[in-house]
Amino acid sequence: MLSADIALSLALCVPNQNWLTKFLIRNGRGTLSRKDFQRPWERLPFQNRKIDRRPFLYLSHYALFNSILPLWDLAAGILYWESLFKVLCQGFPPALPYNRAMANPSPTDTLRASTSPVFYRKDARAADQLRPLTLTPDFVRTAEGSVLISVGHTRVLCNATIENGVPGWMRNSGRGWVTAEYAMLPRSTVTRSPRESEKGKIGGRTHEIQRLIGRSLRSVVDMQALGERTVILDCDVIQADGGTRTAAITGASVALALALNALVKAGTLKASPLKQLVAATSVGMVEGVALLDLCYEEDSQAEVDMNVVMTADGGLIETQATAEHGSYSRTQLNHLLDLAESGIAEILATQRRALGLT
């Protein structure tokens, strides 16, 4: 039997007006009979109001006509009836928004960096705060350069391999080449994704990300100084929670630096061909608020999703901005770029520490 004090606490605390119907359906009362609508209390003064009578009918039928209702429950029942009458006559309280600050942002909040301490994100970060970032060098001992990058719950293993020779179309040019491969392990996501090798072809998303990583790294390497050598960056996503491509670029940059430093240490090269570091992050607009370093949940509901790749000297290599719903203004675009630049500055500092440069 449903205790009256439990029903009272539920009626006072739950803002969903359908909670009682769902509760009773789960407990075996899935339908209403005609006699449920022919009880004397339907003749009360509020009977003509447009209200949902089902919660009232269910509990009235249960409380008044159940012969085993104990007398000591009567006092609690009176309190229950009083609270239920208030709810039925005054209406249920409106459901609270997920985030008051996100539900109705002011125009000023839309145009400036949102750093309000009351802004709620899943991991309690500020709007302009990165996820926890760690770079673990030499994670794989057999590779010339290896880094495990962790950005929040996203994990990407980046390995650099150096091979003598270049693609056929570059032979006898005296220049080197840098390329990348990207893959997600089958259980890097909540549900298993089949390996692309099993499908017999590489998907369009994988091609796009591989080319993005390769372009980003080639822009910071002196190919003439590298000589006719090929550097292959393998980026394997171990666990995905948004931002896998930006994490792969950031980790691959450090793995590339380690591999080229190994050539210098071995005496193969006099100096590293790496001109500077490169890093990347994501930004976006979620319910009108600019956010830095989106996790998967935020990325999936963003109105604007943007990936930014930037060099250590502040140069832009890639800006991928897409409006998922509607459009965005030039002012918002500039604001997102400023937000990304501040985040990338922190990422570059972490890269330098991992390489022992600071």
N, C-alpha and C positions, 0 to 999 in steps of 0.2 A: 504493500500500500504506500502511496505517495504521502510522505509526512507533510503536514501543513506548514511547519516552520521551514522545511526545505523549499516548498513551493513559494512561500513568501519571499525567501531570500533570492530565489531565481527571478521572481516577478520584479523585484526591485533592482536587480543588478544587470539583467540581460537586455540590451537595447534592441534586439532583433524581434520584431513583432511575430515572426513565424516560429519562434523557438519552441513554444509549447506544442504546437501541432506536430512538429518534427519529433519532439520527445515522445509523444504518445504513439506516433506511428512506429517508432523504433521499439516501443514496448507493447505492441500488439493491438493498438486501436487505430487501424488504418482507414476506417470508413465511418460515416455518420448514418444513423437510421432516422426515419421520419419522426419517431417519438422523441428523439433528442431535441427537436425543434418545437415541441408542444408542451413545454414545462410552464408552470405558473409565472415564473419570474420574467417571461417574455412580455408580460403585461405591465412591467415597471415603466416609470415615466420616460426612461431613456431608450425605450425599445425602438423608436422610429429613427434614432440617430444612425448615420451610416458608419457603423463600427464593426469590427470583426468579432462576432459573438462566439466563435468556435472555442477560444480559450475559456470563456465564461461557462459555456455549455458543458465542456468536458469536465472541468473541475466541479461544477455544481452537481452534475449527475454523479460524479464520483463521491463527493463529500456528503451530500444530503441523502442519497438513496443507497448508500452502502451500509448494510445492517451491522457490520462489525466495526464501525467507527467508534473508537473508545471515547468515553466521556471526558477523560482528562485532556483530550486533544481539542476540546471545545474552545478553550481560551485562545489557543493558537489559531484555530479556525476563524474566530471573530476577527483577529488581527489580519488574517489573510483576506477575508471578505472586504475589510475596509480598504486595504491596499489595492485589491483587484478592482473595486468600484472606482477608485481614483484613476487607475490605469485605463479602464474602459471608458470613463467619462472624459478624461483629459487627453487621452491619446498616449501612445508610446513615445519615449524620447527618441530623437533622431539618432541614427547611427553616426558615430564619430568618424571623421575622415582619417585616413591612414596617417596623415601628417598635416596638421593645420597650416603650417608654413608652406607646404607644398601644394595644398588644395587651392589656396587663393593667394598666389604671390602678387605682390604689388609691382607696378611697372619699374620701380627703382630696383627691387630685388632681381628682376629679370636682366637688368643691364649691368649690374655690378657683381663682383665676386661674392657669393653667398657664404659667409663665414659665421653665421649666427650659431651660437652654442645650442639653441633649441632645435635646430634642423636635425631630423632623424634619418640616419642611414642604418642599414642592417647591421653593420659592424661598428656603429657608434662613432664613425669618423666625421670630421668636419667636411664641408663641401669642397674645400681646397686642399684636402689631405690625401696623400698617397696611402696605398695599402702597405703593410710591412714588407720590406724588400730585403732579400738576402742573396748574395752571390757566393757560391762555394767553388773556388778554383780547383783544378786538377781532380775533378770528381771521378773521371775515368782515366786511369793511369796509362792506358795504351794509346791514347790519342795525343797528337802534338799539342793541342790546346783543348781544354774541357772545362765547362762551367755548368753547374746546376743553379738555375735561377728560380727563386720562389717569390711570387708577387701575390700576397694574400694566400688564397688556396690554389692558385695556379702554379704549376710546376713544369718547367721545360728544361730538358737536358740538351745542351749545345756542345757539339764536338767539332773540332776543326781538323781537317786532314790536308796535308800538303803533298802534292804529287808532281813529279817532273813531267814537263810537257804541257801543252795547251790544246784546246780544240783545233781541228784541222784548219778552220778558216783563219786562225791566228798564228800559224806556224811561220817561223822565220821573221817574225815581226819584232822580236826582242821584248815583247810585252807579256805580262802575266794575266791571269784571269781569276776572278772570285765568283763562285756560284753557291747556291744554297738548295737544300732539300728540307721539306717540312712534312711532318706526319703526326697524326694523333693516335695514341695507343687505343686499342678497342675499349678498354674500361677507363679511359680518361674522363668520360662523361657518365652521367647518372645511368643511362642505359647503354648497353654495348653497341658499338659501331663496328661493322665489319671492316676488316683490313682492305685497303684499296687494292692490294695485290690479289686478293681473292676476287675482286670485281673485274680485274683484268685491265683497268684503266685508272688514271689519276683524275680526280674530280676537279671541276672548275675552281672551287674555293682553294684547293691545295695549290693549283697552278698559280693563282693570283698571289697567294701568300709567299710562295717560293720566289717569285719574281720580285716581290716587294723587299724581301730580305736581301736578295742578291743585289738589287739596285742600291739599297741603303748602304751596304758594306763596300761596294765598288767605289762609291763616291768619296771614300776617305782613304783609299789605298793608291799609292803611286805605282801604277802597273809597270812602268819602265824600270823602276828600282827593284820590283819583285822578280823581274826576269821571266823566262818562259817556264813558269810554274803555275799550277792550278791549286787554289785553296777551295776546298769543299766544306761548307758548313752544314752539318746535319742537326736539325732542330726537331726533337721528338717531344711531343706534349705528353707528360706523364699524368697530369691531372689538370682539368680545365675548369676555370671559374671566371671566364671573361678575360680579354686582353692577351690571348695567347700569341698573336702575331707581334704585338709590341714587346711582350716579354722575350720572344724569340730574337728580335732585333737587338734588344739590350744585352741579352746573354751572349749572342753570337759575336757581338762587338768585342767583348772581353775574351772569349775563346779565340778569336782571330788575333788579338793582341798577344795572347800567350803563345800561340803557334809561331807567330813572326819573331817574337822574342827568343824562342827556342832556336830559330835559324841563326839569329845574331850570336847567341851564346855558343852555338856549334861552330861559328866562324864561317858559315856559308854566306851570310850577308854582313856587310860592314855596319849597316844601320837598318832599323825597322822601316819598311815601306809604309807603315800605318801613319798617316799624317795627323789624325786626331780621332778621338772616340766619337761614337754616335749612339744615341739612345732614342727611345720612343715611349709614348704613353697614349692613353685614350682620354677623351673628354666628351661631354655630352650634355644635353638639356633634358632633364627629367621633370615633367610637370612645371616647366617654366624656370627651373633652377639649374644653373650651371654646376656640373659635378666633375671632379678630377678622378681619373683612374677608376673607371666603372667596373664593377663586378658583373657577373652574368645577369643577376636579377635586375640590376639597374639598366644594363645594356639592352635587355629584352623589352623594356618599356620606355626607352628613350625616344623623345621626339626628334632629336638631332644626335647623331653618332659620328664622332670624329676621331681619326687616328693621326697623330703628328709625329714625324721623324725629324730630329734636329741634331746638328753637330755641336761639338763643344764650343765653337766660336759663335754659336747662335744662328748659323745658317739653316735654312729649311730644306730638307730633302724631299719630303712627301707630306701632303696634307690631304687626307681623305675625309671629306665631310658630306654626310648624307642626311637629308631630312626624311624621316620615316613617315611623318604626318604633317602635311602643310608645307611651310617654308620657314626660313630663318632670315634675320636681317643682317646687314653688314656689321652693325654694332654688336650683335650677338656673336658673329664670326670672330671679330677682333677680340672680344672678351674671352672666347674659348681659346684662342691662340695665346693670349696672355696667361691664362690659367695653365695651359699645357707647358708653356715656357718655364713657369715657376716650378712645375713638377719635374720637368726634365733636368733642370739645374740640380735638384736633389739626387736624381738618378745618376747623373754624371759624377757627382761627388762620391756616391757609393761605388761606382765602377773604378774610380781612381784608387779608392781604399783597397778594393779587392786586388788591384794590380800592384799595390805597394808604392803608388806614386805620391801619396800624401802621408 
